[in-house]
Amino acid sequence: MQMPTPEQVKGMMKERFGEVPEAIENASKVDEALLVEQAVSSKLSMMSEKNALDPKTSTLVFLAAAIAMGDDACVRVNTAALKKMGARNEEILSVVRIVRHAAASIAVDRANGVFETLAE
């Protein structure tokens, strides 16, 4: 695999997301290798020929992970990318609802000690 230049990576991000996330821009000022490594990671996961998911579905999954991890910049740029890919608002909002449900499920799991104690 040929490594892209930092300028190529920024160009690809701008084309896909409409912007280069601020953290990526700042990281590249300190260490351009971080920017290239991020692009290679994306290529090996999201855009790999081994990825069984289509690009829109992969981006919906990425959006779910970004929401769950609280990564506001990734939420913003991936929502924009999804809109550019033709994702409907209902599809994107379904991801939000699923993540909300998963987050609520964590609360039930974490309360298991309460349930065990009350059941005694």
MMTF fields as JSON, N, C-alpha, C and O atoms, coordinates in Angstrom:
{
  "mmtfVersion": "1.0.0",
  "mmtfProducer": "UNKNOWN",
  "numBonds": 479,
  "numAtoms": 480,
  "numGroups": 120,
  "numChains": 1,
  "numModels": 1,
  "chainsPerModel": [1],
  "groupsPerChain": [120],
  "chainIdList": ["A"],
  "bondAtomList": [4, 2, 8, 6, 12, 10, 16, 14, 20, 18, 24, 22, 28, 26, 32, 30, 36, 34, 40, 38, 44, 42, 48, 46, 52, 50, 56, 54, 60, 58, 64, 62, 68, 66, 72, 70, 76, 74, 80, 78, 84, 82, 88, 86, 92, 90, 96, 94, 100, 98, 104, 102, 108, 106, 112, 110, 116, 114, 120, 118, 124, 122, 128, 126, 132, 130, 136, 134, 140, 138, 144, 142, 148, 146, 152, 150, 156, 154, 160, 158, 164, 162, 168, 166, 172, 170, 176, 174, 180, 178, 184, 182, 188, 186, 192, 190, 196, 194, 200, 198, 204, 202, 208, 206, 212, 210, 216, 214, 220, 218, 224, 222, 228, 226, 232, 230, 236, 234, 240, 238, 244, 242, 248, 246, 252, 250, 256, 254, 260, 258, 264, 262, 268, 266, 272, 270, 276, 274, 280, 278, 284, 282, 288, 286, 292, 290, 296, 294, 300, 298, 304, 302, 308, 306, 312, 310, 316, 314, 320, 318, 324, 322, 328, 326, 332, 330, 336, 334, 340, 338, 344, 342, 348, 346, 352, 350, 356, 354, 360, 358, 364, 362, 368, 366, 372, 370, 376, 374, 380, 378, 384, 382, 388, 386, 392, 390, 396, 394, 400, 398, 404, 402, 408, 406, 412, 410, 416, 414, 420, 418, 424, 422, 428, 426, 432, 430, 436, 434, 440, 438, 444, 442, 448, 446, 452, 450, 456, 454, 460, 458, 464, 462, 468, 466, 472, 470, 476, 474],
  "bondOrderList": [1, 1, 1, 1, 1, 1, 1, 1, 1, 1, 1, 1, 1, 1, 1, 1, 1, 1, 1, 1, 1, 1, 1, 1, 1, 1, 1, 1, 1, 1, 1, 1, 1, 1, 1, 1, 1, 1, 1, 1, 1, 1, 1, 1, 1, 1, 1, 1, 1, 1, 1, 1, 1, 1, 1, 1, 1, 1, 1, 1, 1, 1, 1, 1, 1, 1, 1, 1, 1, 1, 1, 1, 1, 1, 1, 1, 1, 1, 1, 1, 1, 1, 1, 1, 1, 1, 1, 1, 1, 1, 1, 1, 1, 1, 1, 1, 1, 1, 1, 1, 1, 1, 1, 1, 1, 1, 1, 1, 1, 1, 1, 1, 1, 1, 1, 1, 1, 1, 1],
  "groupList": [{"groupName": "MET", "atomNameList": ["N", "CA", "C", "O"], "elementList": ["N", "C", "C", "O"], "formalChargeList": [0, 0, 0, 0], "bondAtomList": [1, 0, 2, 1, 3, 2], "bondOrderList": [1, 1, 2], "singleLetterCode": "M", "chemCompType": "L-PEPTIDE LINKING"}, {"groupName": "GLN", "atomNameList": ["N", "CA", "C", "O"], "elementList": ["N", "C", "C", "O"], "formalChargeList": [0, 0, 0, 0], "bondAtomList": [1, 0, 2, 1, 3, 2], "bondOrderList": [1, 1, 2], "singleLetterCode": "Q", "chemCompType": "L-PEPTIDE LINKING"}, {"groupName": "PRO", "atomNameList": ["N", "CA", "C", "O"], "elementList": ["N", "C", "C", "O"], "formalChargeList": [0, 0, 0, 0], "bondAtomList": [1, 0, 2, 1, 3, 2], "bondOrderList": [1, 1, 2], "singleLetterCode": "P", "chemCompType": "L-PEPTIDE LINKING"}, {"groupName": "THR", "atomNameList": ["N", "CA", "C", "O"], "elementList": ["N", "C", "C", "O"], "formalChargeList": [0, 0, 0, 0], "bondAtomList": [1, 0, 2, 1, 3, 2], "bondOrderList": [1, 1, 2], "singleLetterCode": "T", "chemCompType": "L-PEPTIDE LINKING"}, {"groupName": "GLU", "atomNameList": ["N", "CA", "C", "O"], "elementList": ["N", "C", "C", "O"], "formalChargeList": [0, 0, 0, 0], "bondAtomList": [1, 0, 2, 1, 3, 2], "bondOrderList": [1, 1, 2], "singleLetterCode": "E", "chemCompType": "L-PEPTIDE LINKING"}, {"groupName": "VAL", "atomNameList": ["N", "CA", "C", "O"], "elementList": ["N", "C", "C", "O"], "formalChargeList": [0, 0, 0, 0], "bondAtomList": [1, 0, 2, 1, 3, 2], "bondOrderList": [1, 1, 2], "singleLetterCode": "V", "chemCompType": "L-PEPTIDE LINKING"}, {"groupName": "LYS", "atomNameList": ["N", "CA", "C", "O"], "elementList": ["N", "C", "C", "O"], "formalChargeList": [0, 0, 0, 0], "bondAtomList": [1, 0, 2, 1, 3, 2], "bondOrderList": [1, 1, 2], "singleLetterCode": "K", "chemCompType": "L-PEPTIDE LINKING"}, {"groupName": "GLY", "atomNameList": ["N", "CA", "C", "O"], "elementList": ["N", "C", "C", "O"], "formalChargeList": [0, 0, 0, 0], "bondAtomList": [1, 0, 2, 1, 3, 2], "bondOrderList": [1, 1, 2], "singleLetterCode": "G", "chemCompType": "PEPTIDE LINKING"}, {"groupName": "ARG", "atomNameList": ["N", "CA", "C", "O"], "elementList": ["N", "C", "C", "O"], "formalChargeList": [0, 0, 0, 0], "bondAtomList": [1, 0, 2, 1, 3, 2], "bondOrderList": [1, 1, 2], "singleLetterCode": "R", "chemCompType": "L-PEPTIDE LINKING"}, {"groupName": "PHE", "atomNameList": ["N", "CA", "C", "O"], "elementList": ["N", "C", "C", "O"], "formalChargeList": [0, 0, 0, 0], "bondAtomList": [1, 0, 2, 1, 3, 2], "bondOrderList": [1, 1, 2], "singleLetterCode": "F", "chemCompType": "L-PEPTIDE LINKING"}, {"groupName": "ALA", "atomNameList": ["N", "CA", "C", "O"], "elementList": ["N", "C", "C", "O"], "formalChargeList": [0, 0, 0, 0], "bondAtomList": [1, 0, 2, 1, 3, 2], "bondOrderList": [1, 1, 2], "singleLetterCode": "A", "chemCompType": "L-PEPTIDE LINKING"}, {"groupName": "ILE", "atomNameList": ["N", "CA", "C", "O"], "elementList": ["N", "C", "C", "O"], "formalChargeList": [0, 0, 0, 0], "bondAtomList": [1, 0, 2, 1, 3, 2], "bondOrderList": [1, 1, 2], "singleLetterCode": "I", "chemCompType": "L-PEPTIDE LINKING"}, {"groupName": "ASN", "atomNameList": ["N", "CA", "C", "O"], "elementList": ["N", "C", "C", "O"], "formalChargeList": [0, 0, 0, 0], "bondAtomList": [1, 0, 2, 1, 3, 2], "bondOrderList": [1, 1, 2], "singleLetterCode": "N", "chemCompType": "L-PEPTIDE LINKING"}, {"groupName": "SER", "atomNameList": ["N", "CA", "C", "O"], "elementList": ["N", "C", "C", "O"], "formalChargeList": [0, 0, 0, 0], "bondAtomList": [1, 0, 2, 1, 3, 2], "bondOrderList": [1, 1, 2], "singleLetterCode": "S", "chemCompType": "L-PEPTIDE LINKING"}, {"groupName": "ASP", "atomNameList": ["N", "CA", "C", "O"], "elementList": ["N", "C", "C", "O"], "formalChargeList": [0, 0, 0, 0], "bondAtomList": [1, 0, 2, 1, 3, 2], "bondOrderList": [1, 1, 2], "singleLetterCode": "D", "chemCompType": "L-PEPTIDE LINKING"}, {"groupName": "LEU", "atomNameList": ["N", "CA", "C", "O"], "elementList": ["N", "C", "C", "O"], "formalChargeList": [0, 0, 0, 0], "bondAtomList": [1, 0, 2, 1, 3, 2], "bondOrderList": [1, 1, 2], "singleLetterCode": "L", "chemCompType": "L-PEPTIDE LINKING"}, {"groupName": "CYS", "atomNameList": ["N", "CA", "C", "O"], "elementList": ["N", "C", "C", "O"], "formalChargeList": [0, 0, 0, 0], "bondAtomList": [1, 0, 2, 1, 3, 2], "bondOrderList": [1, 1, 2], "singleLetterCode": "C", "chemCompType": "L-PEPTIDE LINKING"}, {"groupName": "HIS", "atomNameList": ["N", "CA", "C", "O"], "elementList": ["N", "C", "C", "O"], "formalChargeList": [0, 0, 0, 0], "bondAtomList": [1, 0, 2, 1, 3, 2], "bondOrderList": [1, 1, 2], "singleLetterCode": "H", "chemCompType": "L-PEPTIDE LINKING"}],
  "groupTypeList": [0, 1, 0, 2, 3, 2, 4, 1, 5, 6, 7, 0, 0, 6, 4, 8, 9, 7, 4, 5, 2, 4, 10, 11, 4, 12, 10, 13, 6, 5, 14, 4, 10, 15, 15, 5, 4, 1, 10, 5, 13, 13, 6, 15, 13, 0, 0, 13, 4, 6, 12, 10, 15, 14, 2, 6, 3, 13, 3, 15, 5, 9, 15, 10, 10, 10, 11, 10, 0, 7, 14, 14, 10, 16, 5, 8, 5, 12, 3, 10, 10, 15, 6, 6, 0, 7, 10, 8, 12, 4, 4, 11, 15, 13, 5, 5, 8, 11, 5, 8, 17, 10, 10, 10, 13, 11, 10, 5, 14, 8, 10, 12, 7, 5, 9, 4, 3, 15, 10, 4],
  "groupIdList": [1, 2, 3, 4, 5, 6, 7, 8, 9, 10, 11, 12, 13, 14, 15, 16, 17, 18, 19, 20, 21, 22, 23, 24, 25, 26, 27, 28, 29, 30, 31, 32, 33, 34, 35, 36, 37, 38, 39, 40, 41, 42, 43, 44, 45, 46, 47, 48, 49, 50, 51, 52, 53, 54, 55, 56, 57, 58, 59, 60, 61, 62, 63, 64, 65, 66, 67, 68, 69, 70, 71, 72, 73, 74, 75, 76, 77, 78, 79, 80, 81, 82, 83, 84, 85, 86, 87, 88, 89, 90, 91, 92, 93, 94, 95, 96, 97, 98, 99, 100, 101, 102, 103, 104, 105, 106, 107, 108, 109, 110, 111, 112, 113, 114, 115, 116, 117, 118, 119, 120],
  "secStructList": [7, 7, 7, 7, 7, 2, 2, 2, 2, 2, 2, 2, 2, 2, 2, 2, 2, 1, 1, 7, 7, 2, 2, 2, 2, 2, 2, 2, 2, 2, 7, 2, 2, 2, 2, 2, 2, 2, 2, 2, 2, 2, 2, 2, 2, 6, 1, 7, 6, 6, 7, 7, 1, 7, 2, 2, 2, 2, 2, 2, 2, 2, 2, 2, 2, 2, 2, 2, 2, 6, 7, 2, 2, 2, 2, 2, 2, 2, 2, 2, 2, 2, 2, 2, 2, 6, 7, 7, 2, 2, 2, 2, 2, 2, 2, 2, 2, 2, 2, 2, 2, 2, 2, 2, 2, 2, 2, 2, 2, 2, 6, 2, 2, 2, 2, 2, 2, 2, 2, 7],
  "xCoordList": [0.85, 0.0, 0.898, 1.805, 0.622, 1.382, 0.844, -0.365, 1.744, 1.348, 1.01, 1.768, -0.13, -0.469, 0.351, 0.88, 0.446, 1.098, 0.083, -1.121, 0.558, -0.375, -1.349, -2.521, -0.861, -1.733, -2.828, -3.971, -2.484, -3.477, -4.53, -5.721, -4.09, -5.015, -5.996, -7.204, -5.48, -6.356, -7.338, -8.507, -6.868, -7.747, -8.852, -10.004, -8.513, -9.517, -10.534, -11.731, -10.051, -10.966, -11.904, -13.107, -11.342, -12.157, -13.225, -14.371, -12.855, -13.817, -14.895, -16.073, -14.497, -15.459, -16.334, -17.543, -15.725, -16.433, -16.818, -17.649, -16.228, -16.484, -15.544, -15.552, -14.74, -13.796, -12.753, -12.942, -11.682, -10.7, -10.958, -10.87, -11.279, -11.545, -10.389, -9.22, -10.735, -9.743, -8.64, -7.467, -9.0, -7.994, -7.012, -5.818, -7.519, -6.653, -5.722, -4.529, -6.271, -5.464, -4.36, -3.204, -4.711, -3.729, -2.693, -1.508, -3.125, -2.187, -1.183, -0.004, -1.66, -0.755, 0.312, 1.392, 0.015, 1.003, 2.145, 3.279, 1.831, 2.812, 3.556, 4.77, 2.8, 3.401, 2.575, 1.524, 3.058, 2.324, 2.102, 1.159, 2.942, 2.792, 1.47, 0.863, 1.024, -0.255, -1.407, -2.309, -1.362, -2.394, -2.386, -3.44, -1.21, -1.09, -1.516, -2.2, -1.121, -1.508, -3.027, -3.601, -3.675, -5.13, -5.783, -6.764, -5.241, -5.783, -5.592, -6.484, -4.441, -4.185, -5.135, -5.666, -5.359, -6.302, -7.698, -8.383, -8.115, -9.415, -9.478, -10.469, -8.426, -8.371, -8.462, -9.149, -7.777, -7.749, -9.035, -9.287, -9.838, -11.087, -12.31, -13.054, -12.511, -13.722, -13.738, -14.793, -12.587, -12.559, -11.832, -11.471, -11.619, -10.914, -11.799, -13.019, -11.186, -11.957, -12.467, -13.37, -11.899, -12.366, -13.574, -14.213, -13.891, -15.051, -16.31, -16.551, -17.103, -18.321, -19.465, -20.515, -19.271, -20.322, -20.106, -18.972, -21.206, -21.101, -20.672, -20.777, -20.189, -19.676, -20.689, -20.319, -21.942, -22.926, -23.139, -23.182, -23.271, -23.466, -22.245, -22.387, -21.044, -19.824, -19.81, -19.407, -20.245, -20.262, -21.333, -21.135, -22.463, -23.495, -22.953, -23.212, -22.208, -21.598, -20.566, -20.508, -19.762, -18.762, -19.458, -19.006, -20.555, -21.31, -21.794, -21.708, -22.297, -22.762, -21.627, -21.806, -20.467, -19.312, -18.904, -18.586, -18.912, -18.532, -19.496, -19.08, -20.792, -21.788, -21.532, -21.494, -21.357, -21.167, -19.905, -19.873, -18.864, -17.603, -17.56, -16.609, -18.578, -18.623, -17.674, -17.185, -17.407, -16.488, -17.287, -17.716, -17.478, -18.323, -17.859, -18.681, -16.552, -16.043, -16.366, -16.798, -16.161, -16.478, -17.981, -18.408, -18.776, -20.232, -20.606, -21.376, -20.06, -20.399, -19.958, -20.754, -18.693, -18.195, -18.779, -18.983, -19.051, -19.64, -21.121, -21.632, -21.813, -23.199, -23.215, -24.046, -22.312, -22.221, -21.882, -22.444, -20.962, -20.594, -21.794, -22.018, -22.56, -23.749, -24.776, -25.375, -24.975, -25.912, -25.421, -26.216, -24.114, -23.525, -23.7, -23.838, -23.694, -23.878, -25.343, -25.656, -26.234, -27.65, -28.419, -29.563, -27.811, -28.524, -29.707, -29.613, -30.801, -32.007, -31.911, -31.246, -32.582, -32.597, -33.051, -32.518, -34.043, -34.58, -33.498, -33.469, -32.609, -31.53, -30.565, -30.157, -30.214, -29.275, -29.907, -29.251, -31.162, -31.844, -32.046, -32.095, -32.163, -32.244, -30.964, -31.011, -29.821, -28.545, -28.555, -28.145, -29.017, -29.083, -29.961, -29.605, -31.103, -32.017, -31.38, -31.53, -30.673, -30.025, -28.938, -28.825, -28.137, -27.085, -27.711, -27.211, -28.799, -29.489, -29.951, -29.807, -30.503, -30.96, -29.781, -29.877, -28.667, -27.489, -26.984, -26.592, -26.997, -26.548, -27.476, -27.013, -28.784, -29.739, -29.554, -29.715, -29.222, -29.001, -27.823, -27.821, -26.831, -25.677, -26.139, -25.658, -27.071, -27.566, -28.238, -28.054, -29.004, -29.66, -28.606, -28.705, -27.597, -26.532, -25.783, -25.483, -25.484, -24.738, -25.562, -25.008, -26.868, -27.745, -27.974, -28.795, -27.28, -27.506, -27.334, -28.071, -26.378, -26.2, -27.428, -27.776, -28.079, -29.329, -30.379, -31.049, -30.517, -31.53, -31.241, -32.159, -29.958, -29.599, -29.919, -30.451, -29.59, -29.828, -31.322, -31.762, -32.103, -33.542, -34.221, -35.244, -33.65, -34.244, -33.958, -34.594, -33.025, -32.682, -33.773, -33.643],
  "yCoordList": [-1.173, 0.0, 1.238, 1.371, 2.131, 3.373, 4.354, 4.554, 4.952, 5.886, 7.239, 7.761, 7.807, 9.142, 10.206, 9.977, 11.354, 12.485, 13.124, 12.927, 13.885, 14.585, 15.488, 15.596, 16.123, 16.998, 16.183, 16.632, 14.98, 14.116, 13.676, 13.638, 13.347, 12.92, 14.046, 13.819, 15.254, 16.392, 16.624, 16.928, 16.482, 16.642, 15.598, 15.918, 14.348, 13.281, 13.531, 13.308, 13.997, 14.284, 15.434, 15.377, 16.46, 17.614, 17.179, 17.622, 16.315, 15.837, 14.971, 15.101, 14.087, 13.162, 13.827, 13.598, 14.651, 15.219, 16.685, 17.194, 17.358, 18.785, 19.643, 20.868, 19.008, 19.723, 18.737, 17.522, 19.266, 18.465, 18.732, 19.878, 17.687, 17.92, 18.656, 18.415, 19.542, 20.391, 19.58, 19.938, 18.49, 17.685, 17.058, 16.954, 16.648, 16.071, 17.153, 16.918, 18.323, 19.449, 19.786, 19.964, 19.874, 20.207, 19.102, 19.388, 17.843, 16.721, 16.733, 16.435, 17.079, 17.07, 18.157, 18.023, 19.233, 20.292, 19.824, 20.285, 18.911, 18.41, 17.202, 17.072, 16.314, 15.081, 14.617, 13.997, 14.92, 14.575, 13.074, 12.648, 12.279, 10.825, 10.385, 9.409, 11.106, 10.769, 10.876, 10.039, 11.901, 12.112, 10.971, 10.439, 10.598, 9.513, 8.187, 7.392, 7.94, 6.714, 6.624, 5.543, 7.749, 7.778, 7.406, 6.664, 7.921, 7.612, 6.14, 5.511, 5.596, 4.175, 3.32, 2.33, 3.679, 2.957, 2.968, 1.945, 4.121, 4.233, 3.332, 2.636, 3.35, 2.524, 1.046, 0.291, 0.624, -0.784, -1.259, -2.461, -0.337, -0.744, -0.361, -1.23, 0.906, 1.397, 1.102, 0.803, 1.184, 1.094, -0.141, -0.21, -1.098, -2.315, -3.184, -3.208, -3.883, -4.824, -5.983, -6.706, -6.167, -7.204, -6.749, -7.561, -5.469, -4.951, -5.44, -5.099, -6.229, -6.79, -5.782, -6.068, -4.615, -3.599, -2.578, -2.252, -2.078, -1.018, 0.274, 0.377, 1.263, 2.496, 3.208, 3.701, 3.267, 3.966, 3.221, 3.843, 1.901, 1.118, 1.225, 1.348, 1.181, 1.344, 2.683, 2.776, 3.716, 5.06, 5.164, 5.862, 4.489, 4.457, 3.774, 4.232, 2.687, 1.994, 2.908, 2.994, 3.581, 4.507, 5.625, 6.012, 6.14, 7.189, 6.691, 7.41, 5.468, 4.905, 4.854, 5.213, 4.408, 4.342, 5.737, 5.94, 6.694, 8.069, 8.664, 9.349, 8.402, 8.892, 8.255, 8.945, 6.933, 6.212, 6.654, 6.688, 6.994, 7.409, 8.904, 9.38, 9.649, 11.076, 11.902, 12.938, 11.458, 12.167, 13.13, 12.769, 14.348, 15.329, 15.645, 15.789, 15.752, 16.072, 14.954, 15.221, 13.7, 12.576, 12.456, 12.086, 12.766, 12.749, 13.757, 13.448, 14.946, 16.012, 15.66, 15.738, 15.274, 15.047, 13.791, 13.747, 12.771, 11.56, 11.73, 11.101, 12.567, 12.885, 13.629, 13.34, 14.577, 15.297, 14.341, 14.448, 13.408, 12.428, 11.557, 11.256, 11.157, 10.333, 11.082, 10.514, 12.35, 13.159, 13.239, 13.154, 13.401, 13.47, 12.141, 12.126, 11.029, 9.701, 9.402, 8.388, 10.293, 10.086, 9.433, 9.021, 9.331, 8.752, 9.641, 10.868, 8.995, 9.728, 10.087, 9.403, 11.159, 11.568, 10.414, 10.22, 9.642, 8.525, 7.48, 6.896, 7.242, 6.277, 6.772, 6.016, 8.034, 8.615, 8.666, 8.354, 9.053, 9.104, 7.712, 7.563, 6.696, 5.314, 4.942, 4.261, 5.383, 5.136, 5.794, 5.182, 7.021, 7.731, 6.957, 6.799, 6.478, 5.729, 4.425, 4.057, 3.733, 2.479, 2.743, 2.002, 3.788, 4.128, 4.525, 4.153, 5.274, 5.662, 4.416, 4.334, 3.449, 2.206, 1.449, 0.95, 1.367, 0.678, 1.355, 0.689, 2.689, 3.43, 3.169, 3.034, 3.099, 2.812, 1.381, 1.116, 0.473, -0.921, -1.042, -1.9, -0.195, -0.199, 0.107, -0.5, 1.047, 1.42, 0.226, 0.009, -0.541, -1.723, -2.74, -3.319, -2.954, -3.897, -3.442, -4.251, -2.167, -1.651, -1.688, -1.636, -1.777, -1.864, -3.307, -3.557, -4.249, -5.661, -5.955, -6.768, -5.31, -5.509, -5.087, -5.712, -4.032, -3.592, -4.683, -5.032, -5.22, -6.25, -7.5, -8.107, -7.903, -9.098, -8.904, -9.804, -7.728, -7.457, -7.417, -7.954, -6.792, -6.698, -8.052, -8.289, -8.951, -10.282, -11.222, -12.271, -10.879, -11.764, -11.816, -12.51],
  "zCoordList": [0.0, 0.0, 0.0, 0.821, -0.934, -1.004, 0.032, 0.146, 0.773, 1.828, 1.214, 0.396, 1.608, 1.11, 1.824, 2.911, 1.205, 1.861, 2.806, 2.646, 3.785, 4.665, 3.888, 4.248, 2.838, 2.038, 1.354, 1.267, 0.865, 0.24, 1.257, 0.947, 2.461, 3.511, 3.827, 3.905, 4.009, 4.305, 3.161, 3.397, 1.922, 0.773, 0.756, 0.461, 1.07, 1.118, 2.228, 2.045, 3.381, 4.49, 4.12, 4.374, 3.525, 3.129, 2.13, 2.212, 1.192, 0.194, 0.83, 0.499, 1.743, 2.341, 3.39, 3.433, 4.237, 5.38, 5.216, 5.968, 4.253, 4.092, 4.92, 4.807, 5.746, 6.599, 7.125, 7.066, 7.623, 8.347, 9.823, 10.263, 10.603, 12.027, 12.702, 12.403, 13.603, 14.267, 14.937, 14.837, 15.622, 16.309, 15.314, 15.594, 14.165, 13.134, 12.588, 12.399, 12.34, 11.851, 12.85, 12.465, 14.119, 15.147, 15.323, 15.496, 15.279, 15.407, 14.265, 14.459, 13.068, 11.912, 12.018, 11.442, 12.75, 12.947, 13.844, 13.717, 14.74, 15.691, 15.128, 15.289, 14.458, 13.921, 12.72, 12.881, 11.526, 10.311, 10.182, 9.515, 10.797, 10.731, 11.364, 10.922, 12.403, 13.028, 12.024, 12.007, 11.204, 10.19, 9.182, 8.833, 8.718, 7.742, 8.372, 7.728, 9.616, 10.313, 10.47, 10.344, 10.744, 10.872, 9.545, 9.516, 8.458, 7.136, 6.793, 6.224, 7.136, 6.869, 7.695, 7.19, 8.947, 9.8, 9.18, 9.165, 8.671, 8.019, 6.792, 6.572, 6.007, 4.794, 5.139, 4.451, 6.196, 6.566, 7.237, 7.309, 7.724, 8.38, 7.552, 7.098, 7.362, 6.693, 5.193, 4.634, 4.54, 3.085, 2.577, 1.402, 3.435, 3.049, 2.167, 2.328, 1.251, 0.427, 1.274, 0.853, 2.464, 3.391, 4.201, 4.87, 4.147, 4.87, 4.165, 3.007, 4.855, 4.272, 4.214, 3.637, 4.802, 4.836, 3.733, 3.384, 3.188, 2.189, 2.888, 4.11, 2.121, 2.745, 3.651, 4.717, 3.243, 4.078, 5.394, 6.455, 5.335, 6.559, 7.458, 8.674, 6.88, 7.675, 8.379, 9.539, 7.689, 8.279, 9.351, 10.346, 9.176, 10.222, 11.478, 12.591, 11.308, 12.446, 13.122, 14.348, 12.31, 12.851, 13.625, 14.703, 13.078, 13.77, 15.128, 16.123, 15.168, 16.44, 17.454, 18.618, 17.008, 17.914, 18.369, 19.541, 17.455, 17.813, 18.825, 19.76, 18.638, 19.604, 20.963, 21.981, 20.975, 22.239, 22.97, 24.2, 22.207, 22.814, 23.115, 23.734, 22.684, 22.972, 22.122, 22.572, 20.903, 20.007, 19.122, 18.026, 19.61, 18.929, 17.513, 16.608, 17.316, 15.978, 15.0, 13.879, 15.409, 14.521, 14.28, 13.186, 15.291, 15.106, 14.022, 13.113, 14.128, 13.168, 11.748, 10.813, 11.588, 10.229, 9.605, 8.392, 10.407, 9.838, 9.526, 8.6, 10.283, 9.927, 8.601, 7.74, 8.426, 7.147, 6.004, 4.914, 6.254, 5.222, 4.858, 3.685, 5.862, 5.598, 4.76, 3.847, 5.072, 4.274, 2.828, 1.893, 2.651, 1.321, 0.576, -0.647, 1.317, 0.735, 0.415, -0.209, 0.846, 0.579, 1.708, 1.519, 2.881, 4.019, 4.375, 4.376, 4.67, 5.077, 6.562, 7.34, 6.931, 8.344, 9.23, 10.323, 8.76, 9.548, 9.833, 10.917, 8.865, 9.073, 10.15, 11.032, 10.064, 11.032, 12.417, 13.41, 12.488, 13.784, 14.367, 15.588, 13.53, 14.025, 14.757, 15.782, 14.239, 14.908, 16.287, 17.274, 16.353, 17.638, 18.623, 19.79, 18.147, 19.028, 19.515, 20.68, 18.627, 19.015, 20.048, 21.025, 19.847, 20.812, 22.146, 23.208, 22.088, 23.332, 24.079, 25.299, 23.355, 23.986, 24.605, 25.726, 23.863, 24.395, 25.661, 26.62, 25.656, 26.845, 28.03, 29.163, 27.774, 28.846, 29.352, 30.543, 28.458, 28.851, 29.804, 30.687, 29.631, 30.534, 31.959, 32.916, 32.095, 33.425, 34.099, 35.297, 33.351, 33.912, 34.346, 35.428, 33.502, 33.852, 35.096, 35.974, 35.171, 36.326, 37.607, 38.705, 37.473, 38.645, 39.073, 39.956, 38.478, 38.787, 40.272, 40.83, 40.91, 42.347, 43.138, 44.14, 42.686, 43.323, 43.196, 44.168, 41.984, 41.745, 42.546, 43.098, 42.621, 43.395, 44.878, 45.528, 45.404, 46.817, 47.115, 48.131, 46.248, 46.461, 46.358, 47.001, 45.543, 45.346, 46.513, 46.615, 47.392, 48.527, 49.547, 50.555]
}
